């Protein structure tokens, strides 16, 4: 019975009529804004590889489980751009280097693979991105990015049991579907702040629903998602930085979702923070930049929604690799 309820829930979500967003959500979005905005591609002076997983509402049968891998890198970047001296591998201050050479425009490329399972419904996606980064002033840059890709939805009939072996919810020919996807974004950034806007699932993609004899049941479409995010880095001392950020997610007819976060970073190596997702959850998170190659982060979400009593919270882990990091950067320069 529980599996049938889960099937009904995810089918509603799949049809675009539920009050939940179709794309996976991540608490540690500040560690990998590339998940939301293709304009991030190539923002750093190294190839940024991140592996992440999120287990939402653990203990609840059929709860979402997500896995992703992202990789993006710059092309034609001027290695002489400004950097914080605190980003070197040894413990250091947050003071900027006094040397400066204005950076030139450069390109960025990237790829993202993601898999999500919610009960019997599986969602896989693959996309490739291109971004162009343009200096506006001595300290300010802007980038624009585009990411075409594909989304595959599949339904696992073996995950559910029905009273009718020929139940149309399972045997209607929609077990596997592939849809074209398109994301676009803009990113305005400097050493101390960023503002970004992006859209995902921008191509109208209708799908047939179960035919119940009513016009409303004949067609549905993927929700278009829109993201606005902003963050600011305040260096309060030689070793301490405070980084507040906010993320606003819109996907009609779902309600607007707002995440507010704050991180405290010590010596560009250790950090801890908290996130509040309006009417949904509160989260604690922490991470460490282990070396110029490796970083690791973890977060735990405690639900504040009506589901709070049905699950043991959500867990998220992000493992990052800075490949081709010839400058031995410890903490990201532009996307902290």
C-alpha positions as CSV (number, residue, x, y, z in Angstrom):
1,X,0.0,0.0,0.0
2,X,2.8,2.4,0.9
3,X,4.4,1.8,-2.5
4,X,1.1,2.5,-4.3
5,X,0.9,5.8,-2.4
6,X,4.4,6.7,-3.4
7,X,3.6,5.8,-7.0
8,X,0.6,8.1,-7.0
9,X,2.7,10.9,-5.5
10,X,5.5,10.8,-8.0
11,X,3.2,10.4,-10.9
12,X,1.4,13.6,-9.9
13,X,4.8,15.3,-9.6
14,X,5.8,13.9,-13.0
15,X,2.7,15.4,-14.6
16,X,3.7,18.8,-13.4
17,X,0.6,19.3,-11.3
18,X,2.0,18.7,-7.8
19,X,3.2,21.3,-5.4
20,X,6.8,20.0,-5.4
21,X,9.5,21.0,-7.8
22,X,10.6,18.4,-10.3
23,X,14.4,19.0,-10.2
24,X,16.3,17.8,-7.2
25,X,17.2,20.4,-4.6
26,X,20.5,20.6,-2.7
27,X,21.3,22.3,0.6
28,X,25.0,22.9,-0.3
29,X,24.2,24.9,-3.4
30,X,26.9,27.4,-2.6
31,X,29.6,24.7,-3.1
32,X,28.4,24.0,-6.6
33,X,26.3,26.7,-8.1
34,X,27.0,25.0,-11.5
35,X,24.1,22.7,-10.6
36,X,21.8,25.6,-11.1
37,X,23.5,28.0,-13.4
38,X,25.6,27.1,-16.5
39,X,27.3,30.5,-16.5
40,X,29.5,29.2,-13.7
41,X,31.4,27.0,-16.1
42,X,35.1,27.8,-16.2
43,X,34.9,30.4,-13.4
44,X,37.9,29.1,-11.5
45,X,41.5,28.7,-12.7
46,X,41.4,24.9,-12.6
47,X,39.1,22.0,-13.7
48,X,36.4,21.7,-11.0
49,X,35.2,18.1,-10.5
50,X,32.5,17.5,-7.9
51,X,30.7,14.3,-6.8
52,X,27.6,14.7,-4.7
53,X,24.8,12.6,-3.2
54,X,21.7,13.6,-1.2
55,X,19.4,11.2,0.7
56,X,16.3,13.1,1.5
57,X,13.8,12.2,4.3
58,X,15.8,9.2,5.3
59,X,13.7,6.4,6.8
60,X,10.7,7.3,4.6
61,X,9.9,4.6,2.1
62,X,10.3,5.8,-1.5
63,X,12.1,9.1,-0.4
64,X,14.2,10.8,-3.1
65,X,17.9,9.8,-3.5
66,X,20.1,11.9,-5.8
67,X,23.6,11.5,-7.2
68,X,25.5,13.8,-9.5
69,X,28.9,14.4,-11.1
70,X,29.9,17.8,-12.5
71,X,33.0,18.9,-14.3
72,X,33.8,22.3,-15.7
73,X,37.0,24.2,-16.6
74,X,38.2,27.4,-18.2
75,X,39.6,27.9,-21.7
76,X,41.9,30.8,-22.4
77,X,41.9,32.2,-18.9
78,X,44.6,34.7,-18.0
79,X,46.5,33.2,-15.1
80,X,47.6,36.6,-13.9
81,X,44.2,37.7,-12.4
82,X,43.9,38.9,-8.8
83,X,43.8,36.2,-6.1
84,X,43.6,36.2,-2.3
85,X,46.9,35.3,-0.7
86,X,44.9,33.1,1.7
87,X,44.1,30.7,-1.1
88,X,47.6,29.2,-1.0
89,X,47.9,25.8,0.4
90,X,49.3,26.8,3.8
91,X,47.3,28.5,6.5
92,X,47.2,32.2,5.5
93,X,45.3,35.5,5.9
94,X,42.4,36.7,3.8
95,X,44.3,39.8,2.7
96,X,44.5,40.3,-1.0
97,X,47.7,40.4,-3.0
98,X,48.8,43.9,-3.8
99,X,49.8,42.8,-7.4
100,X,47.2,43.1,-10.1
101,X,46.9,42.4,-13.8
102,X,43.5,42.8,-15.4
103,X,42.1,39.6,-16.7
104,X,40.9,39.1,-20.2
105,X,37.7,37.5,-21.4
106,X,37.8,33.7,-21.4
107,X,35.5,30.7,-22.1
108,X,34.3,27.9,-20.0
109,X,33.0,24.4,-20.8
110,X,31.5,21.7,-18.6
111,X,29.3,18.6,-18.3
112,X,26.9,17.3,-15.7
113,X,25.3,13.9,-15.1
114,X,22.6,13.4,-12.5
115,X,20.5,10.5,-11.4
116,X,17.5,10.6,-9.0
117,X,15.2,8.0,-7.7
118,X,11.9,8.7,-6.0
119,X,9.9,5.5,-5.2
120,X,9.4,3.7,-8.6
121,X,10.3,6.8,-10.6
122,X,13.8,7.3,-11.9
123,X,15.1,10.5,-13.5
124,X,18.5,10.7,-15.3
125,X,20.0,13.7,-17.0
126,X,23.1,14.6,-19.0
127,X,24.0,18.1,-20.2
128,X,27.0,20.0,-21.6
129,X,27.6,23.7,-21.1
130,X,29.4,26.6,-22.5
131,X,30.0,30.0,-20.8
132,X,31.7,33.2,-21.8
133,X,33.3,35.4,-19.0
134,X,33.8,39.1,-19.6
135,X,35.5,41.6,-17.3
136,X,33.4,44.8,-16.9
137,X,35.7,46.8,-14.7
138,X,38.9,46.3,-12.7
139,X,37.0,44.2,-10.1
140,X,33.8,43.1,-11.7
141,X,33.0,40.3,-14.2
142,X,29.9,38.9,-15.9
143,X,29.3,35.6,-17.6
144,X,26.6,34.0,-19.6
145,X,26.1,30.3,-20.1
146,X,23.9,27.8,-21.9
147,X,23.5,24.0,-21.3
148,X,21.6,21.8,-23.7
149,X,21.0,18.2,-22.5
150,X,18.5,15.4,-22.2
151,X,16.3,14.1,-19.4
152,X,15.2,10.5,-19.2
153,X,12.3,9.4,-17.1
154,X,11.6,5.7,-16.3
155,X,9.2,3.8,-14.2
156,X,10.2,0.6,-12.5
157,X,7.2,-1.7,-12.6
158,X,8.9,-4.2,-10.3
159,X,8.9,-1.6,-7.5
160,X,5.1,-1.6,-7.2
161,X,2.4,-4.2,-6.7
162,X,-1.1,-3.6,-8.2
163,X,-4.4,-5.5,-7.8
164,X,-4.8,-5.4,-11.6
165,X,-1.9,-7.0,-13.5
166,X,-2.8,-4.8,-16.5
167,X,-3.1,-1.6,-14.5
168,X,-2.9,1.3,-17.0
169,X,-0.6,3.2,-14.6
170,X,2.0,0.6,-15.4
171,X,1.1,-0.6,-18.8
172,X,0.3,2.6,-20.7
173,X,3.5,2.8,-22.6
174,X,5.1,5.6,-20.7
175,X,7.6,3.6,-18.7
176,X,10.5,5.2,-20.5
177,X,10.6,8.7,-22.0
178,X,13.5,11.0,-23.1
179,X,13.0,14.7,-23.3
180,X,15.3,17.6,-24.5
181,X,16.4,20.0,-21.8
182,X,17.9,23.5,-22.0
183,X,19.3,25.7,-19.2
184,X,20.5,29.3,-19.5
185,X,22.1,31.7,-17.0
186,X,23.8,34.9,-16.2
187,X,26.4,35.4,-13.4
188,X,27.7,38.8,-12.1
189,X,30.7,38.4,-9.8
190,X,33.7,40.0,-8.1
191,X,36.0,38.9,-5.3
192,X,33.4,39.7,-2.6
193,X,30.0,39.1,-4.1
194,X,28.0,37.3,-6.8
195,X,24.5,37.5,-8.2
196,X,23.1,35.0,-10.6
197,X,19.9,34.2,-12.5
198,X,19.1,31.0,-14.4
199,X,16.4,29.0,-16.0
200,X,16.1,25.2,-16.5
201,X,13.8,23.0,-18.5
202,X,13.1,26.0,-20.7
203,X,12.0,24.0,-23.8
204,X,8.3,23.2,-23.7
205,X,8.0,19.4,-23.4
206,X,4.6,18.0,-23.2
207,X,3.8,14.4,-22.4
208,X,0.7,12.3,-22.6
209,X,-1.1,11.5,-19.4
210,X,-3.5,8.7,-18.6
211,X,-6.6,9.2,-20.6
212,X,-9.5,9.6,-18.1
213,X,-11.8,11.1,-20.7
214,X,-11.3,14.7,-19.6
215,X,-9.4,17.3,-21.6
216,X,-7.3,18.2,-18.5
217,X,-5.8,14.7,-18.5
218,X,-4.6,14.6,-22.0
219,X,-1.4,16.7,-21.8
220,X,1.1,17.8,-19.2
221,X,4.5,19.4,-19.4
222,X,7.7,19.7,-17.5
223,X,7.9,22.7,-15.1
224,X,10.2,25.5,-16.1
225,X,12.5,26.3,-13.2
226,X,14.0,29.7,-12.4
227,X,16.7,30.4,-9.9
228,X,18.0,33.7,-8.4
229,X,21.0,33.5,-6.1
230,X,23.3,36.0,-4.4
231,X,26.1,35.8,-1.9
232,X,28.6,38.2,-0.2
233,X,32.0,37.5,1.4
234,X,32.9,39.7,4.4
235,X,36.5,39.3,5.6
236,X,36.1,40.3,9.3
237,X,39.7,39.6,10.3
238,X,42.9,38.3,8.9
239,X,41.7,34.7,9.3
240,X,37.9,34.9,9.5
241,X,35.3,35.4,6.8
242,X,31.5,35.4,7.0
243,X,29.5,34.5,3.8
244,X,25.7,35.0,3.8
245,X,23.8,33.8,0.7
246,X,20.2,33.4,-0.5
247,X,18.6,31.3,-3.2
248,X,15.1,31.8,-4.6
249,X,13.5,29.0,-6.6
250,X,10.4,29.4,-8.7
251,X,8.6,26.6,-10.7
252,X,4.9,27.2,-11.4
253,X,2.5,26.0,-10.1
254,X,4.8,25.1,-7.2
255,X,5.1,27.7,-4.4
256,X,8.2,29.9,-4.3
257,X,11.1,28.3,-2.3
258,X,13.6,30.4,-0.4
259,X,16.9,29.2,1.1
260,X,18.9,31.5,3.3
261,X,22.4,30.4,4.4
262,X,25.4,31.7,6.3
263,X,28.9,30.2,6.4
264,X,31.8,31.1,8.6
265,X,35.2,30.3,7.1
266,X,38.5,30.1,9.0
267,X,41.8,30.7,7.2
268,X,40.2,29.6,3.9
269,X,40.4,26.0,5.0
270,X,37.7,25.2,7.6
271,X,34.1,26.3,7.4
272,X,30.7,25.7,9.1
273,X,27.3,27.1,8.4
274,X,23.5,26.8,8.6
275,X,20.6,27.0,6.2
276,X,16.9,27.7,6.5
277,X,14.5,26.6,3.8
278,X,11.2,28.4,4.3
279,X,8.5,26.2,5.7
280,X,10.5,23.1,4.9
281,X,13.7,22.5,6.8
282,X,16.7,23.8,8.8
283,X,20.2,22.5,8.1
284,X,23.7,22.4,9.6
285,X,26.7,22.0,7.3
286,X,30.5,21.9,7.6
287,X,33.4,21.4,5.3
288,X,37.2,21.4,4.9
289,X,39.5,22.3,2.0
290,X,41.9,19.5,2.7
291,X,44.5,20.4,0.1
292,X,44.8,22.1,-3.3
293,X,43.4,18.9,-4.8
294,X,40.7,17.8,-2.4
295,X,37.8,19.2,-0.4
296,X,34.9,17.6,1.5
297,X,31.6,18.8,2.9
298,X,28.5,17.4,4.7
299,X,25.1,18.7,5.7
300,X,22.2,17.4,7.7
301,X,18.6,18.8,7.2
302,X,16.0,18.6,9.9
303,X,12.5,18.9,8.4
304,X,10.1,21.6,9.7
305,X,7.3,20.6,7.3
306,X,4.4,18.2,8.1
307,X,6.7,15.4,7.1
308,X,8.9,16.1,10.1
309,X,7.5,13.2,12.2
310,X,7.8,10.6,9.3
311,X,11.6,10.8,8.6
312,X,15.0,11.1,10.2
313,X,16.2,14.1,8.2
314,X,18.2,14.5,5.0
315,X,21.9,13.8,4.4
316,X,24.1,15.4,1.8
317,X,27.8,14.8,1.0
318,X,29.9,16.7,-1.6
319,X,33.5,15.6,-2.6
320,X,35.4,18.1,-4.7
321,X,38.6,17.8,-6.8
322,X,40.6,20.7,-8.1
323,X,42.3,19.2,-11.2
324,X,45.1,21.0,-13.1
325,X,45.4,23.3,-10.2
326,X,48.9,24.6,-11.1
327,X,48.6,27.7,-8.8
328,X,47.8,25.4,-5.8
329,X,44.7,27.3,-4.9
330,X,43.2,26.0,-1.6
331,X,39.9,27.9,-1.5
332,X,38.0,28.9,-4.7
333,X,38.6,32.5,-5.7
334,X,35.2,33.3,-7.1
335,X,32.7,30.7,-5.9
336,X,33.4,30.1,-2.2
